[in-house]
Amino acid sequence: MDPNSPKELNVDALMDTIRALSVKIGPRRPASPAERDAARYVHTTIRALDPHWEVINQPVRSMRGFRYRILPLALGNGFSLIWGLSKRRRNQVLGGLASVGISVLSRDAFLLRPAPWQELLARGESQNVIVRIPPRGSVRRRVVFVAHLDSSHHRVTTEPRLVRYLPRTLGSVTLAALVGGVLTALSGRKQRWRTLRTLLAALSFGEAALAVADELGPTVAGANGNASGVAALLSLAGALHAHPTASTEVVLAFTSSATAVGTGADLLATAYGEEWADALWVEVSNVGAGELCWVTQHGVSPYAHYYPAPEAIAVMERAADARPDLGLMGKPMITLDEVAILRDRNLRAVALSGYDRVTGFVPQWGQASDTIHEIDPATLERAAHTVWTVTQVVDQAENWPLIS
């Protein structure tokens, strides 16, 4: 593989995109006018680059925050456990079963699976922007790169000193519901474990309050999360315009509402998952600071982990071997991202992410400090080179998938 990368992946163009999204447009709350402005910016940039490429604007209607998933579950579990404190055996069984059911629903929430009540809540409007970049010849393979347009709220739970405890704070809704439900159903007339069950109910109400407090802060500028991912993909578009692949169609999917409930990625996978089932899917986010990795284990809840596809890992490993200067490695991360949705559809997906070399966590994740001043141009440029290298690995491989 040619170690030289196209000049279109230069850092000046990358920083121009970061500036346009995080400074000129600014904070991009899910399903907000600013997020729609970001979609228009991407659409305009792609059209200016090549008016002949197919650009699809996919409408999205989404809830505006993750708290709308966690709040009802935490409150429901608290009330179920209190109901189960009754001495009546029927109430204990029903309360316990309700809590166990809530534990399943909360696990689904931490895997970004749609909730039964999601369609009933007030929803904002936005859109995905999907760009299909053809190869020089006939299409034999496909790579789908995904980068979300929105930015997060400033979150208490992802503050650098607290983020390591996320599985034990907001993420513990699942465990509190499961343990509390089982103990309630088995408590019997002797009211066994009453004190523990009461504490678990109180913990659930605390988690409900935390879910609300976690999104009371302002929407952040989102330079690293995720103007950096958008910048890397737009620079890849420029490189592919000048240097098309031989037989690999490259799809760039700029998605909406990832920091809320991942609605954009869900609609993307619903519309194209079956058609593009043979593709490599790479989610690109938070790649503007720290070091780069592909994520080997995701999750923010004790029993809601998800993992990349083996075929996708094989591509990342080959890219790391081809370009050791990129510093790529596999690493487990505390994170909740769109790979959850893609892997739930059994797609060959993996995430490219940045991590802080000291703490090991995503830099500036959900923090007001996530501004253009925290972007490391060298890391951002390596991310652009990585997505280019991944494209070349798939395009030049003798066989796809690399492993069966």
URKAHU-V208341 format. One record per residue. N is the residue number from 1. RES is the residue in one letter. PSI is psi in radians with two decimals (999 if undefined). BURIAL is b if it has 24 or more other C-alpha atoms within 12 Angstrom, else e. Layout:
n=(N,N)
res=(RES,RES)
psi=(PSI,PSI)
burial=(BURIAL,BURIAL)
//
This chain:
n=(1,2,3,4,5,6,7,8,9,10,11,12,13,14,15,16,17,18,19,20,21,22,23,24,25,26,27,28,29,30,31,32,33,34,35,36,37,38,39,40,41,42,43,44,45,46,47,48,49,50,51,52,53,54,55,56,57,58,59,60,61,62,63,64,65,66,67,68,69,70,71,72,73,74,75,76,77,78,79,80,81,82,83,84,85,86,87,88,89,90,91,92,93,94,95,96,97,98,99,100,101,102,103,104,105,106,107,108,109,110,111,112,113,114,115,116,117,118,119,120,121,122,123,124,125,126,127,128,129,130,131,132,133,134,135,136,137,138,139,140,141,142,143,144,145,146,147,148,149,150,151,152,153,154,155,156,157,158,159,160,161,162,163,164,165,166,167,168,169,170,171,172,173,174,175,176,177,178,179,180,181,182,183,184,185,186,187,188,189,190,191,192,193,194,195,196,197,198,199,200,201,202,203,204,205,206,207,208,209,210,211,212,213,214,215,216,217,218,219,220,221,222,223,224,225,226,227,228,229,230,231,232,233,234,235,236,237,238,239,240,241,242,243,244,245,246,247,248,249,250,251,252,253,254,255,256,257,258,259,260,261,262,263,264,265,266,267,268,269,270,271,272,273,274,275,276,277,278,279,280,281,282,283,284,285,286,287,288,289,290,291,292,293,294,295,296,297,298,299,300,301,302,303,304,305,306,307,308,309,310,311,312,313,314,315,316,317,318,319,320,321,322,323,324,325,326,327,328,329,330,331,332,333,334,335,336,337,338,339,340,341,342,343,344,345,346,347,348,349,350,351,352,353,354,355,356,357,358,359,360,361,362,363,364,365,366,367,368,369,370,371,372,373,374,375,376,377,378,379,380,381,382,383,384,385,386,387,388,389,390,391,392,393,394,395,396,397,398,399,400,401,402,403,404)
res=(M,D,P,N,S,P,K,E,L,N,V,D,A,L,M,D,T,I,R,A,L,S,V,K,I,G,P,R,R,P,A,S,P,A,E,R,D,A,A,R,Y,V,H,T,T,I,R,A,L,D,P,H,W,E,V,I,N,Q,P,V,R,S,M,R,G,F,R,Y,R,I,L,P,L,A,L,G,N,G,F,S,L,I,W,G,L,S,K,R,R,R,N,Q,V,L,G,G,L,A,S,V,G,I,S,V,L,S,R,D,A,F,L,L,R,P,A,P,W,Q,E,L,L,A,R,G,E,S,Q,N,V,I,V,R,I,P,P,R,G,S,V,R,R,R,V,V,F,V,A,H,L,D,S,S,H,H,R,V,T,T,E,P,R,L,V,R,Y,L,P,R,T,L,G,S,V,T,L,A,A,L,V,G,G,V,L,T,A,L,S,G,R,K,Q,R,W,R,T,L,R,T,L,L,A,A,L,S,F,G,E,A,A,L,A,V,A,D,E,L,G,P,T,V,A,G,A,N,G,N,A,S,G,V,A,A,L,L,S,L,A,G,A,L,H,A,H,P,T,A,S,T,E,V,V,L,A,F,T,S,S,A,T,A,V,G,T,G,A,D,L,L,A,T,A,Y,G,E,E,W,A,D,A,L,W,V,E,V,S,N,V,G,A,G,E,L,C,W,V,T,Q,H,G,V,S,P,Y,A,H,Y,Y,P,A,P,E,A,I,A,V,M,E,R,A,A,D,A,R,P,D,L,G,L,M,G,K,P,M,I,T,L,D,E,V,A,I,L,R,D,R,N,L,R,A,V,A,L,S,G,Y,D,R,V,T,G,F,V,P,Q,W,G,Q,A,S,D,T,I,H,E,I,D,P,A,T,L,E,R,A,A,H,T,V,W,T,V,T,Q,V,V,D,Q,A,E,N,W,P,L,I,S)
psi=(2.41,2.09,-0.20,2.26,2.67,2.64,-0.33,-0.22,0.43,2.68,-0.48,-0.78,-0.68,-0.79,-0.52,-0.71,-0.75,-0.78,-0.75,-0.74,-0.80,-0.36,-0.99,-0.85,-0.78,-2.73,2.37,1.29,2.51,2.35,0.63,2.88,-0.63,-0.67,-0.67,-0.61,-0.68,-0.71,-0.72,-0.67,-0.79,-0.80,-0.82,-0.72,-0.76,-0.76,-0.66,-0.54,-0.82,1.83,-0.18,-0.25,2.56,2.14,2.16,2.17,1.95,1.93,2.49,2.33,2.18,2.66,2.75,0.00,2.69,-0.36,-0.46,-0.27,-0.78,-0.68,-0.91,-0.62,-0.81,-0.77,-0.78,-0.68,-0.71,-0.81,-0.62,-0.73,-0.62,-0.74,-0.65,-0.14,-0.15,2.68,-0.25,2.25,-0.66,-0.74,-0.65,-0.79,-0.81,-0.73,-0.72,-0.76,-0.65,-0.74,-0.69,-0.72,-0.68,-0.59,-0.64,-0.76,-0.65,-0.59,-0.74,-0.65,-0.71,0.03,0.18,0.56,2.46,2.50,2.65,-0.56,0.04,-0.69,-0.30,-0.27,2.71,2.36,2.49,2.90,2.48,-2.77,2.68,2.61,2.07,2.20,2.21,2.01,1.97,2.73,3.13,-0.71,-2.73,2.67,2.09,-0.41,2.95,2.43,2.27,2.02,2.36,2.26,2.26,2.61,-0.46,2.89,2.77,2.91,2.81,2.12,2.39,-0.71,-0.35,0.25,2.41,-0.61,-0.24,-0.29,-0.54,-0.37,0.07,-0.71,-0.33,-0.08,-1.67,-0.63,-0.19,0.04,-0.76,-0.81,-0.70,-0.71,-0.72,-0.90,-0.81,-0.69,-0.78,-0.80,-0.64,-0.78,-0.50,0.07,-0.65,-3.08,-0.32,-0.04,0.80,2.61,0.48,-0.75,-0.77,-0.72,-0.65,-0.70,-0.66,-0.61,-0.77,-0.68,-0.69,-0.73,-0.63,-0.68,-0.62,-0.76,-0.67,-0.66,-0.65,-0.84,-0.52,-0.33,0.36,-0.28,2.98,2.73,2.37,2.85,-0.50,0.77,-0.87,-0.75,1.59,0.70,-0.50,-0.74,-0.72,-0.74,-0.76,-0.70,-0.63,-0.62,-0.61,-0.68,-0.75,-0.71,-0.69,-0.47,-0.69,-0.53,1.36,2.70,2.90,-0.85,0.32,2.10,2.29,2.14,2.24,2.04,1.96,1.93,2.81,2.62,0.56,-0.63,-0.05,-1.48,0.29,0.53,-0.69,-0.82,-0.61,-0.77,-0.65,-0.86,-0.60,-0.75,-0.63,-0.07,-0.73,-0.76,-0.63,0.53,-0.43,0.06,2.82,2.27,2.21,2.02,2.26,1.98,2.64,0.82,0.40,0.16,2.71,-2.54,2.92,2.52,2.80,2.43,2.18,-0.34,2.26,2.82,2.58,0.17,2.55,-0.54,0.75,0.93,2.71,2.80,2.68,2.86,2.48,-0.68,-0.64,-0.67,-0.69,-0.67,-0.77,-0.67,-0.70,-0.65,-0.70,-0.65,-0.68,-0.58,1.32,-0.37,-0.29,-0.31,0.49,2.51,2.81,2.46,2.34,2.52,2.58,1.81,2.71,2.00,-3.07,-0.24,-0.53,-0.77,-0.77,-0.74,-0.51,-0.44,0.17,0.57,2.69,1.38,2.65,2.73,2.38,2.18,2.80,2.71,2.59,2.26,-0.30,-0.93,-0.48,0.04,2.94,2.20,2.33,0.44,2.01,0.67,2.56,-0.35,0.00,1.34,3.05,-0.41,-0.31,-0.03,2.34,1.87,-0.60,-0.74,-0.76,-0.74,-0.66,-0.61,-0.74,-0.71,-0.56,-0.82,-0.58,-0.78,-0.70,-0.74,-0.76,-0.62,-0.83,-0.75,-0.59,-0.08,2.55,-0.64,2.65,2.31,2.85,-0.53,2.67,999)
burial=(e,e,e,e,b,b,e,b,b,b,b,e,b,b,b,b,b,b,b,b,b,b,b,e,b,b,b,b,b,b,b,b,e,b,b,b,b,b,b,b,b,b,b,e,b,b,b,e,b,e,e,e,b,e,b,b,b,b,b,b,b,b,b,b,b,b,b,b,b,b,b,b,b,b,b,b,b,b,b,b,b,b,b,b,b,b,e,e,e,e,b,b,b,b,b,b,b,b,b,b,b,b,b,b,b,b,b,b,b,b,b,b,b,b,b,e,e,b,e,e,e,e,e,b,b,b,b,b,b,b,b,b,b,b,b,e,e,e,e,b,b,b,b,b,b,b,b,b,b,b,b,b,b,b,b,b,b,b,b,b,e,e,b,b,e,b,b,b,b,b,b,b,b,b,b,b,b,b,b,b,b,b,b,b,b,b,b,e,e,e,e,e,b,b,e,e,b,b,e,b,b,b,b,b,b,b,b,b,b,b,b,b,e,b,b,e,e,b,b,b,b,b,b,b,b,b,b,b,b,b,b,b,b,b,b,b,b,b,b,b,b,e,e,b,b,b,b,b,b,b,b,b,b,b,b,b,b,b,b,b,b,b,b,b,b,b,b,b,b,e,e,b,b,e,e,b,b,b,b,b,b,b,b,b,b,b,b,b,b,b,b,b,b,b,b,b,b,b,b,b,b,b,b,b,b,b,b,b,b,b,b,b,b,b,b,b,b,b,b,b,e,b,b,e,e,b,b,b,b,b,b,b,b,b,b,b,b,b,b,b,b,b,b,b,b,b,b,b,b,b,b,b,b,b,b,b,e,e,e,b,b,b,b,b,b,b,b,b,b,b,b,b,e,b,b,b,b,b,b,b,b,b,b,b,b,b,b,b,b,b,b,b,b,b,b,b,b,e,e,b,b,b,e,e)
//
